[in-house]
């Protein structure tokens, strides 16, 4: 969802996070990923303006950070 909000392909996120595209694909398919890879993906998404919303009764989610 965060990647889609930015209009990024898996290759875009892989490049920005310095991880392999297969890592992105496996993670999005619900398979295991290294914590360090997940941290890199999250950092890349946050640097691009994505804000992660904690679970607050309606479930966790993402939104674009306000300017």
mmCIF file of the N, C-alpha and C atoms, coordinates in Angstrom:
data_MODEL
# 
_entry.id   MODEL 
# 
loop_
_atom_site.group_PDB 
_atom_site.id 
_atom_site.type_symbol 
_atom_site.label_atom_id 
_atom_site.label_alt_id 
_atom_site.label_comp_id 
_atom_site.label_asym_id 
_atom_site.label_entity_id 
_atom_site.label_seq_id 
_atom_site.pdbx_PDB_ins_code 
_atom_site.Cartn_x 
_atom_site.Cartn_y 
_atom_site.Cartn_z 
_atom_site.occupancy 
_atom_site.B_iso_or_equiv 
_atom_site.pdbx_formal_charge 
_atom_site.auth_seq_id 
_atom_site.auth_comp_id 
_atom_site.auth_asym_id 
_atom_site.auth_atom_id 
_atom_site.pdbx_PDB_model_num 
ATOM 1   N N  . UNK A 1 1  ? 0.820  -1.189  0.000  1.00 0.00 ? 1  UNK A N  1 
ATOM 2   C CA . UNK A 1 1  ? 0.000  0.000   0.000  1.00 0.00 ? 1  UNK A CA 1 
ATOM 3   C C  . UNK A 1 1  ? 0.870  1.262   0.000  1.00 0.00 ? 1  UNK A C  1 
ATOM 4   N N  . UNK A 1 2  ? 1.940  1.260   0.800  1.00 0.00 ? 2  UNK A N  1 
ATOM 5   C CA . UNK A 1 2  ? 2.815  2.429   0.846  1.00 0.00 ? 2  UNK A CA 1 
ATOM 6   C C  . UNK A 1 2  ? 3.517  2.625   -0.482 1.00 0.00 ? 2  UNK A C  1 
ATOM 7   N N  . UNK A 1 3  ? 3.979  1.548   -1.071 1.00 0.00 ? 3  UNK A N  1 
ATOM 8   C CA . UNK A 1 3  ? 4.654  1.624   -2.359 1.00 0.00 ? 3  UNK A CA 1 
ATOM 9   C C  . UNK A 1 3  ? 3.701  2.152   -3.422 1.00 0.00 ? 3  UNK A C  1 
ATOM 10  N N  . UNK A 1 4  ? 2.479  1.656   -3.404 1.00 0.00 ? 4  UNK A N  1 
ATOM 11  C CA . UNK A 1 4  ? 1.477  2.091   -4.375 1.00 0.00 ? 4  UNK A CA 1 
ATOM 12  C C  . UNK A 1 4  ? 1.141  3.574   -4.196 1.00 0.00 ? 4  UNK A C  1 
ATOM 13  N N  . UNK A 1 5  ? 1.110  4.049   -2.965 1.00 0.00 ? 5  UNK A N  1 
ATOM 14  C CA . UNK A 1 5  ? 0.810  5.462   -2.710 1.00 0.00 ? 5  UNK A CA 1 
ATOM 15  C C  . UNK A 1 5  ? 1.849  6.376   -3.356 1.00 0.00 ? 5  UNK A C  1 
ATOM 16  N N  . UNK A 1 6  ? 3.058  5.878   -3.480 1.00 0.00 ? 6  UNK A N  1 
ATOM 17  C CA . UNK A 1 6  ? 4.122  6.651   -4.109 1.00 0.00 ? 6  UNK A CA 1 
ATOM 18  C C  . UNK A 1 6  ? 4.179  6.442   -5.620 1.00 0.00 ? 6  UNK A C  1 
ATOM 19  N N  . UNK A 1 7  ? 3.464  5.430   -6.099 1.00 0.00 ? 7  UNK A N  1 
ATOM 20  C CA . UNK A 1 7  ? 3.527  5.096   -7.512 1.00 0.00 ? 7  UNK A CA 1 
ATOM 21  C C  . UNK A 1 7  ? 4.815  4.387   -7.883 1.00 0.00 ? 7  UNK A C  1 
ATOM 22  N N  . UNK A 1 8  ? 5.438  3.737   -6.892 1.00 0.00 ? 8  UNK A N  1 
ATOM 23  C CA . UNK A 1 8  ? 6.704  3.043   -7.100 1.00 0.00 ? 8  UNK A CA 1 
ATOM 24  C C  . UNK A 1 8  ? 6.486  1.611   -7.546 1.00 0.00 ? 8  UNK A C  1 
ATOM 25  N N  . UNK A 1 9  ? 7.364  1.143   -8.405 1.00 0.00 ? 9  UNK A N  1 
ATOM 26  C CA . UNK A 1 9  ? 7.410  -0.277  -8.751 1.00 0.00 ? 9  UNK A CA 1 
ATOM 27  C C  . UNK A 1 9  ? 8.252  -0.994  -7.702 1.00 0.00 ? 9  UNK A C  1 
ATOM 28  N N  . UNK A 1 10 ? 8.254  -2.308  -7.770 1.00 0.00 ? 10 UNK A N  1 
ATOM 29  C CA . UNK A 1 10 ? 9.120  -3.059  -6.849 1.00 0.00 ? 10 UNK A CA 1 
ATOM 30  C C  . UNK A 1 10 ? 10.579 -2.708  -7.095 1.00 0.00 ? 10 UNK A C  1 
ATOM 31  N N  . UNK A 1 11 ? 10.934 -2.451  -8.353 1.00 0.00 ? 11 UNK A N  1 
ATOM 32  C CA . UNK A 1 11 ? 12.312 -2.077  -8.672 1.00 0.00 ? 11 UNK A CA 1 
ATOM 33  C C  . UNK A 1 11 ? 12.659 -0.710  -8.082 1.00 0.00 ? 11 UNK A C  1 
ATOM 34  N N  . UNK A 1 12 ? 11.706 0.211   -8.070 1.00 0.00 ? 12 UNK A N  1 
ATOM 35  C CA . UNK A 1 12 ? 11.935 1.525   -7.467 1.00 0.00 ? 12 UNK A CA 1 
ATOM 36  C C  . UNK A 1 12 ? 12.240 1.392   -5.981 1.00 0.00 ? 12 UNK A C  1 
ATOM 37  N N  . UNK A 1 13 ? 11.400 0.633   -5.284 1.00 0.00 ? 13 UNK A N  1 
ATOM 38  C CA . UNK A 1 13 ? 11.615 0.454   -3.843 1.00 0.00 ? 13 UNK A CA 1 
ATOM 39  C C  . UNK A 1 13 ? 12.919 -0.283  -3.584 1.00 0.00 ? 13 UNK A C  1 
ATOM 40  N N  . UNK A 1 14 ? 13.199 -1.294  -4.363 1.00 0.00 ? 14 UNK A N  1 
ATOM 41  C CA . UNK A 1 14 ? 14.445 -2.042  -4.188 1.00 0.00 ? 14 UNK A CA 1 
ATOM 42  C C  . UNK A 1 14 ? 15.650 -1.116  -4.328 1.00 0.00 ? 14 UNK A C  1 
ATOM 43  N N  . UNK A 1 15 ? 15.616 -0.255  -5.331 1.00 0.00 ? 15 UNK A N  1 
ATOM 44  C CA . UNK A 1 15 ? 16.723 0.683   -5.555 1.00 0.00 ? 15 UNK A CA 1 
ATOM 45  C C  . UNK A 1 15 ? 16.848 1.652   -4.378 1.00 0.00 ? 15 UNK A C  1 
ATOM 46  N N  . UNK A 1 16 ? 15.732 2.244   -3.970 1.00 0.00 ? 16 UNK A N  1 
ATOM 47  C CA . UNK A 1 16 ? 15.759 3.244   -2.901 1.00 0.00 ? 16 UNK A CA 1 
ATOM 48  C C  . UNK A 1 16 ? 16.151 2.642   -1.551 1.00 0.00 ? 16 UNK A C  1 
ATOM 49  N N  . UNK A 1 17 ? 15.807 1.374   -1.342 1.00 0.00 ? 17 UNK A N  1 
ATOM 50  C CA . UNK A 1 17 ? 16.096 0.715   -0.069 1.00 0.00 ? 17 UNK A CA 1 
ATOM 51  C C  . UNK A 1 17 ? 17.403 -0.079  -0.090 1.00 0.00 ? 17 UNK A C  1 
ATOM 52  N N  . UNK A 1 18 ? 18.024 -0.165  -1.257 1.00 0.00 ? 18 UNK A N  1 
ATOM 53  C CA . UNK A 1 18 ? 19.258 -0.944  -1.412 1.00 0.00 ? 18 UNK A CA 1 
ATOM 54  C C  . UNK A 1 18 ? 19.069 -2.408  -1.023 1.00 0.00 ? 18 UNK A C  1 
ATOM 55  N N  . UNK A 1 19 ? 17.958 -2.972  -1.486 1.00 0.00 ? 19 UNK A N  1 
ATOM 56  C CA . UNK A 1 19 ? 17.698 -4.403  -1.313 1.00 0.00 ? 19 UNK A CA 1 
ATOM 57  C C  . UNK A 1 19 ? 17.315 -4.964  -2.679 1.00 0.00 ? 19 UNK A C  1 
ATOM 58  N N  . UNK A 1 20 ? 17.284 -6.279  -2.799 1.00 0.00 ? 20 UNK A N  1 
ATOM 59  C CA . UNK A 1 20 ? 16.926 -6.897  -4.062 1.00 0.00 ? 20 UNK A CA 1 
ATOM 60  C C  . UNK A 1 20 ? 15.422 -6.845  -4.324 1.00 0.00 ? 20 UNK A C  1 
ATOM 61  N N  . UNK A 1 21 ? 15.061 -6.808  -5.595 1.00 0.00 ? 21 UNK A N  1 
ATOM 62  C CA . UNK A 1 21 ? 13.642 -6.809  -5.960 1.00 0.00 ? 21 UNK A CA 1 
ATOM 63  C C  . UNK A 1 21 ? 12.963 -8.087  -5.485 1.00 0.00 ? 21 UNK A C  1 
ATOM 64  N N  . UNK A 1 22 ? 13.683 -9.205  -5.472 1.00 0.00 ? 22 UNK A N  1 
ATOM 65  C CA . UNK A 1 22 ? 13.104 -10.457 -4.967 1.00 0.00 ? 22 UNK A CA 1 
ATOM 66  C C  . UNK A 1 22 ? 12.759 -10.346 -3.488 1.00 0.00 ? 22 UNK A C  1 
ATOM 67  N N  . UNK A 1 23 ? 13.548 -9.573  -2.737 1.00 0.00 ? 23 UNK A N  1 
ATOM 68  C CA . UNK A 1 23 ? 13.251 -9.348  -1.317 1.00 0.00 ? 23 UNK A CA 1 
ATOM 69  C C  . UNK A 1 23 ? 11.914 -8.626  -1.175 1.00 0.00 ? 23 UNK A C  1 
ATOM 70  N N  . UNK A 1 24 ? 11.686 -7.626  -2.011 1.00 0.00 ? 24 UNK A N  1 
ATOM 71  C CA . UNK A 1 24 ? 10.419 -6.886  -1.988 1.00 0.00 ? 24 UNK A CA 1 
ATOM 72  C C  . UNK A 1 24 ? 9.270  -7.828  -2.320 1.00 0.00 ? 24 UNK A C  1 
ATOM 73  N N  . UNK A 1 25 ? 9.430  -8.604  -3.378 1.00 0.00 ? 25 UNK A N  1 
ATOM 74  C CA . UNK A 1 25 ? 8.372  -9.528  -3.806 1.00 0.00 ? 25 UNK A CA 1 
ATOM 75  C C  . UNK A 1 25 ? 8.040  -10.549 -2.727 1.00 0.00 ? 25 UNK A C  1 
ATOM 76  N N  . UNK A 1 26 ? 9.067  -11.117 -2.100 1.00 0.00 ? 26 UNK A N  1 
ATOM 77  C CA . UNK A 1 26 ? 8.826  -12.101 -1.036 1.00 0.00 ? 26 UNK A CA 1 
ATOM 78  C C  . UNK A 1 26 ? 8.107  -11.457 0.150  1.00 0.00 ? 26 UNK A C  1 
ATOM 79  N N  . UNK A 1 27 ? 8.551  -10.275 0.547  1.00 0.00 ? 27 UNK A N  1 
ATOM 80  C CA . UNK A 1 27 ? 7.942  -9.588  1.680  1.00 0.00 ? 27 UNK A CA 1 
ATOM 81  C C  . UNK A 1 27 ? 6.476  -9.267  1.399  1.00 0.00 ? 27 UNK A C  1 
ATOM 82  N N  . UNK A 1 28 ? 6.195  -8.752  0.213  1.00 0.00 ? 28 UNK A N  1 
ATOM 83  C CA . UNK A 1 28 ? 4.818  -8.401  -0.126 1.00 0.00 ? 28 UNK A CA 1 
ATOM 84  C C  . UNK A 1 28 ? 3.924  -9.630  -0.260 1.00 0.00 ? 28 UNK A C  1 
ATOM 85  N N  . UNK A 1 29 ? 4.528  -10.787 -0.502 1.00 0.00 ? 29 UNK A N  1 
ATOM 86  C CA . UNK A 1 29 ? 3.766  -12.037 -0.583 1.00 0.00 ? 29 UNK A CA 1 
ATOM 87  C C  . UNK A 1 29 ? 3.571  -12.666 0.791  1.00 0.00 ? 29 UNK A C  1 
ATOM 88  N N  . UNK A 1 30 ? 4.073  -11.999 1.830  1.00 0.00 ? 30 UNK A N  1 
ATOM 89  C CA . UNK A 1 30 ? 3.894  -12.499 3.191  1.00 0.00 ? 30 UNK A CA 1 
ATOM 90  C C  . UNK A 1 30 ? 4.944  -13.500 3.626  1.00 0.00 ? 30 UNK A C  1 
ATOM 91  N N  . UNK A 1 31 ? 6.011  -13.614 2.863  1.00 0.00 ? 31 UNK A N  1 
ATOM 92  C CA . UNK A 1 31 ? 7.089  -14.533 3.228  1.00 0.00 ? 31 UNK A CA 1 
ATOM 93  C C  . UNK A 1 31 ? 8.086  -13.816 4.125  1.00 0.00 ? 31 UNK A C  1 
ATOM 94  N N  . UNK A 1 32 ? 8.971  -14.604 4.704  1.00 0.00 ? 32 UNK A N  1 
ATOM 95  C CA . UNK A 1 32 ? 9.968  -14.048 5.620  1.00 0.00 ? 32 UNK A CA 1 
ATOM 96  C C  . UNK A 1 32 ? 10.926 -13.095 4.911  1.00 0.00 ? 32 UNK A C  1 
ATOM 97  N N  . UNK A 1 33 ? 11.354 -12.090 5.654  1.00 0.00 ? 33 UNK A N  1 
ATOM 98  C CA . UNK A 1 33 ? 12.379 -11.163 5.188  1.00 0.00 ? 33 UNK A CA 1 
ATOM 99  C C  . UNK A 1 33 ? 13.245 -10.800 6.388  1.00 0.00 ? 33 UNK A C  1 
ATOM 100 N N  . UNK A 1 34 ? 14.490 -10.524 6.127  1.00 0.00 ? 34 UNK A N  1 
ATOM 101 C CA . UNK A 1 34 ? 15.393 -10.112 7.207  1.00 0.00 ? 34 UNK A CA 1 
ATOM 102 C C  . UNK A 1 34 ? 14.910 -8.796  7.803  1.00 0.00 ? 34 UNK A C  1 
ATOM 103 N N  . UNK A 1 35 ? 15.074 -8.681  9.106  1.00 0.00 ? 35 UNK A N  1 
ATOM 104 C CA . UNK A 1 35 ? 14.671 -7.457  9.799  1.00 0.00 ? 35 UNK A CA 1 
ATOM 105 C C  . UNK A 1 35 ? 15.416 -6.264  9.213  1.00 0.00 ? 35 UNK A C  1 
ATOM 106 N N  . UNK A 1 36 ? 16.687 -6.442  8.893  1.00 0.00 ? 36 UNK A N  1 
ATOM 107 C CA . UNK A 1 36 ? 17.468 -5.336  8.332  1.00 0.00 ? 36 UNK A CA 1 
ATOM 108 C C  . UNK A 1 36 ? 16.897 -4.887  6.990  1.00 0.00 ? 36 UNK A C  1 
ATOM 109 N N  . UNK A 1 37 ? 16.401 -5.821  6.183  1.00 0.00 ? 37 UNK A N  1 
ATOM 110 C CA . UNK A 1 37 ? 15.796 -5.467  4.896  1.00 0.00 ? 37 UNK A CA 1 
ATOM 111 C C  . UNK A 1 37 ? 14.486 -4.717  5.098  1.00 0.00 ? 37 UNK A C  1 
ATOM 112 N N  . UNK A 1 38 ? 13.686 -5.175  6.049  1.00 0.00 ? 38 UNK A N  1 
ATOM 113 C CA . UNK A 1 38 ? 12.418 -4.498  6.344  1.00 0.00 ? 38 UNK A CA 1 
ATOM 114 C C  . UNK A 1 38 ? 12.694 -3.084  6.851  1.00 0.00 ? 38 UNK A C  1 
ATOM 115 N N  . UNK A 1 39 ? 13.696 -2.944  7.696  1.00 0.00 ? 39 UNK A N  1 
ATOM 116 C CA . UNK A 1 39 ? 14.064 -1.616  8.199  1.00 0.00 ? 39 UNK A CA 1 
ATOM 117 C C  . UNK A 1 39 ? 14.488 -0.692  7.057  1.00 0.00 ? 39 UNK A C  1 
ATOM 118 N N  . UNK A 1 40 ? 15.244 -1.215  6.097  1.00 0.00 ? 40 UNK A N  1 
ATOM 119 C CA . UNK A 1 40 ? 15.672 -0.411  4.950  1.00 0.00 ? 40 UNK A CA 1 
ATOM 120 C C  . UNK A 1 40 ? 14.480 0.002   4.089  1.00 0.00 ? 40 UNK A C  1 
ATOM 121 N N  . UNK A 1 41 ? 13.538 -0.927  3.887  1.00 0.00 ? 41 UNK A N  1 
ATOM 122 C CA . UNK A 1 41 ? 12.352 -0.599  3.098  1.00 0.00 ? 41 UNK A CA 1 
ATOM 123 C C  . UNK A 1 41 ? 11.541 0.490   3.784  1.00 0.00 ? 41 UNK A C  1 
ATOM 124 N N  . UNK A 1 42 ? 11.333 0.337   5.080  1.00 0.00 ? 42 UNK A N  1 
ATOM 125 C CA . UNK A 1 42 ? 10.559 1.338   5.823  1.00 0.00 ? 42 UNK A CA 1 
ATOM 126 C C  . UNK A 1 42 ? 11.242 2.698   5.778  1.00 0.00 ? 42 UNK A C  1 
ATOM 127 N N  . UNK A 1 43 ? 12.557 2.721   5.967  1.00 0.00 ? 43 UNK A N  1 
ATOM 128 C CA . UNK A 1 43 ? 13.294 3.985   5.940  1.00 0.00 ? 43 UNK A CA 1 
ATOM 129 C C  . UNK A 1 43 ? 13.181 4.664   4.575  1.00 0.00 ? 43 UNK A C  1 
ATOM 130 N N  . UNK A 1 44 ? 13.256 3.894   3.506  1.00 0.00 ? 44 UNK A N  1 
ATOM 131 C CA . UNK A 1 44 ? 13.137 4.459   2.160  1.00 0.00 ? 44 UNK A CA 1 
ATOM 132 C C  . UNK A 1 44 ? 11.744 5.034   1.932  1.00 0.00 ? 44 UNK A C  1 
ATOM 133 N N  . UNK A 1 45 ? 10.723 4.325   2.385  1.00 0.00 ? 45 UNK A N  1 
ATOM 134 C CA . UNK A 1 45 ? 9.350  4.803   2.228  1.00 0.00 ? 45 UNK A CA 1 
ATOM 135 C C  . UNK A 1 45 ? 9.112  6.065   3.053  1.00 0.00 ? 45 UNK A C  1 
ATOM 136 N N  . UNK A 1 46 ? 9.618  6.075   4.277  1.00 0.00 ? 46 UNK A N  1 
ATOM 137 C CA . UNK A 1 46 ? 9.459  7.266   5.128  1.00 0.00 ? 46 UNK A CA 1 
ATOM 138 C C  . UNK A 1 46 ? 10.202 8.461   4.549  1.00 0.00 ? 46 UNK A C  1 
ATOM 139 N N  . UNK A 1 47 ? 11.385 8.235   3.985  1.00 0.00 ? 47 UNK A N  1 
ATOM 140 C CA . UNK A 1 47 ? 12.151 9.323   3.378  1.00 0.00 ? 47 UNK A CA 1 
ATOM 141 C C  . UNK A 1 47 ? 11.411 9.915   2.178  1.00 0.00 ? 47 UNK A C  1 
ATOM 142 N N  . UNK A 1 48 ? 10.585 9.101   1.543  1.00 0.00 ? 48 UNK A N  1 
ATOM 143 C CA . UNK A 1 48 ? 9.807  9.558   0.392  1.00 0.00 ? 48 UNK A CA 1 
ATOM 144 C C  . UNK A 1 48 ? 8.489  10.213  0.794  1.00 0.00 ? 48 UNK A C  1 
ATOM 145 N N  . UNK A 1 49 ? 8.185  10.240  2.098  1.00 0.00 ? 49 UNK A N  1 
ATOM 146 C CA . UNK A 1 49 ? 6.989  10.937  2.567  1.00 0.00 ? 49 UNK A CA 1 
ATOM 147 C C  . UNK A 1 49 ? 5.867  10.079  3.099  1.00 0.00 ? 49 UNK A C  1 
ATOM 148 N N  . UNK A 1 50 ? 6.094  8.779   3.216  1.00 0.00 ? 50 UNK A N  1 
ATOM 149 C CA . UNK A 1 50 ? 5.062  7.889   3.759  1.00 0.00 ? 50 UNK A CA 1 
ATOM 150 C C  . UNK A 1 50 ? 5.127  7.922   5.282  1.00 0.00 ? 50 UNK A C  1 
ATOM 151 N N  . UNK A 1 51 ? 3.967  7.974   5.902  1.00 0.00 ? 51 UNK A N  1 
ATOM 152 C CA . UNK A 1 51 ? 3.862  7.926   7.366  1.00 0.00 ? 51 UNK A CA 1 
ATOM 153 C C  . UNK A 1 51 ? 3.122  6.653   7.743  1.00 0.00 ? 51 UNK A C  1 
ATOM 154 N N  . UNK A 1 52 ? 3.726  5.858   8.598  1.00 0.00 ? 52 UNK A N  1 
ATOM 155 C CA . UNK A 1 52 ? 3.102  4.621   9.056  1.00 0.00 ? 52 UNK A CA 1 
ATOM 156 C C  . UNK A 1 52 ? 2.232  4.933   10.265 1.00 0.00 ? 52 UNK A C  1 
ATOM 157 N N  . UNK A 1 53 ? 0.998  4.440   10.242 1.00 0.00 ? 53 UNK A N  1 
ATOM 158 C CA . UNK A 1 53 ? 0.021  4.699   11.290 1.00 0.00 ? 53 UNK A CA 1 
ATOM 159 C C  . UNK A 1 53 ? -0.099 3.442   12.144 1.00 0.00 ? 53 UNK A C  1 
ATOM 160 N N  . UNK A 1 54 ? 0.086  3.558   13.454 1.00 0.00 ? 54 UNK A N  1 
ATOM 161 C CA . UNK A 1 54 ? -0.049 2.378   14.307 1.00 0.00 ? 54 UNK A CA 1 
ATOM 162 C C  . UNK A 1 54 ? -1.498 1.904   14.373 1.00 0.00 ? 54 UNK A C  1 
ATOM 163 N N  . UNK A 1 55 ? -1.654 0.685   14.797 1.00 0.00 ? 55 UNK A N  1 
ATOM 164 C CA . UNK A 1 55 ? -3.005 0.153   14.953 1.00 0.00 ? 55 UNK A CA 1 
ATOM 165 C C  . UNK A 1 55 ? -3.734 0.973   16.005 1.00 0.00 ? 55 UNK A C  1 
ATOM 166 N N  . UNK A 1 56 ? -4.929 1.444   15.651 1.00 0.00 ? 56 UNK A N  1 
ATOM 167 C CA . UNK A 1 56 ? -5.682 2.304   16.570 1.00 0.00 ? 56 UNK A CA 1 
ATOM 168 C C  . UNK A 1 56 ? -7.152 1.916   16.616 1.00 0.00 ? 56 UNK A C  1 
ATOM 169 N N  . UNK A 1 57 ? -7.398 0.640   16.545 1.00 0.00 ? 57 UNK A N  1 
ATOM 170 C CA . UNK A 1 57 ? -8.769 0.179   16.544 1.00 0.00 ? 57 UNK A CA 1 
ATOM 171 C C  . UNK A 1 57 ? -9.254 -0.130  15.151 1.00 0.00 ? 57 UNK A C  1 
ATOM 172 N N  . UNK A 1 58 ? -8.748 0.588   14.155 1.00 0.00 ? 58 UNK A N  1 
ATOM 173 C CA . UNK A 1 58 ? -9.134 0.349   12.776 1.00 0.00 ? 58 UNK A CA 1 
ATOM 174 C C  . UNK A 1 58 ? -8.072 -0.394  11.998 1.00 0.00 ? 58 UNK A C  1 
ATOM 175 N N  . UNK A 1 59 ? -7.001 -0.758  12.658 1.00 0.00 ? 59 UNK A N  1 
ATOM 176 C CA . UNK A 1 59 ? -5.916 -1.458  11.993 1.00 0.00 ? 59 UNK A CA 1 
ATOM 177 C C  . UNK A 1 59 ? -4.807 -0.512  11.593 1.00 0.00 ? 59 UNK A C  1 
ATOM 178 N N  . UNK A 1 60 ? -3.638 -1.065  11.436 1.00 0.00 ? 60 UNK A N  1 
ATOM 179 C CA . UNK A 1 60 ? -2.474 -0.282  11.027 1.00 0.00 ? 60 UNK A CA 1 
ATOM 180 C C  . UNK A 1 60 ? -2.627 0.153   9.583  1.00 0.00 ? 60 UNK A C  1 
ATOM 181 N N  . UNK A 1 61 ? -1.923 1.204   9.191  1.00 0.00 ? 61 UNK A N  1 
ATOM 182 C CA . UNK A 1 61 ? -2.021 1.678   7.818  1.00 0.00 ? 61 UNK A CA 1 
ATOM 183 C C  . UNK A 1 61 ? -0.926 2.664   7.487  1.00 0.00 ? 61 UNK A C  1 
ATOM 184 N N  . UNK A 1 62 ? -1.084 3.309   6.347  1.00 0.00 ? 62 UNK A N  1 
ATOM 185 C CA . UNK A 1 62 ? -0.125 4.330   5.911  1.00 0.00 ? 62 UNK A CA 1 
ATOM 186 C C  . UNK A 1 62 ? -0.883 5.526   5.358  1.00 0.00 ? 62 UNK A C  1 
ATOM 187 N N  . UNK A 1 63 ? -0.195 6.647   5.334  1.00 0.00 ? 63 UNK A N  1 
ATOM 188 C CA . UNK A 1 63 ? -0.722 7.844   4.678  1.00 0.00 ? 63 UNK A CA 1 
ATOM 189 C C  . UNK A 1 63 ? 0.487  8.678   4.284  1.00 0.00 ? 63 UNK A C  1 
ATOM 190 N N  . UNK A 1 64 ? 0.243  9.646   3.429  1.00 0.00 ? 64 UNK A N  1 
ATOM 191 C CA . UNK A 1 64 ? 1.313  10.547  3.042  1.00 0.00 ? 64 UNK A CA 1 
ATOM 192 C C  . UNK A 1 64 ? 1.453  11.630  4.109  1.00 0.00 ? 64 UNK A C  1 
ATOM 193 N N  . UNK A 1 65 ? 2.691  11.913  4.470  1.00 0.00 ? 65 UNK A N  1 
ATOM 194 C CA . UNK A 1 65 ? 2.980  12.930  5.480  1.00 0.00 ? 65 UNK A CA 1 
ATOM 195 C C  . UNK A 1 65 ? 2.535  14.299  4.965  1.00 0.00 ? 65 UNK A C  1 
ATOM 196 N N  . UNK A 1 66 ? 2.001  15.100  5.838  1.00 0.00 ? 66 UNK A N  1 
ATOM 197 C CA . UNK A 1 66 ? 1.565  16.450  5.493  1.00 0.00 ? 66 UNK A CA 1 
ATOM 198 C C  . UNK A 1 66 ? 2.793  17.330  5.300  1.00 0.00 ? 66 UNK A C  1 
ATOM 199 N N  . UNK A 1 67 ? 2.766  18.221  4.310  1.00 0.00 ? 67 UNK A N  1 
ATOM 200 C CA . UNK A 1 67 ? 3.932  19.111  4.085  1.00 0.00 ? 67 UNK A CA 1 
ATOM 201 C C  . UNK A 1 67 ? 4.124  20.108  5.204  1.00 0.00 ? 67 UNK A C  1 
# 
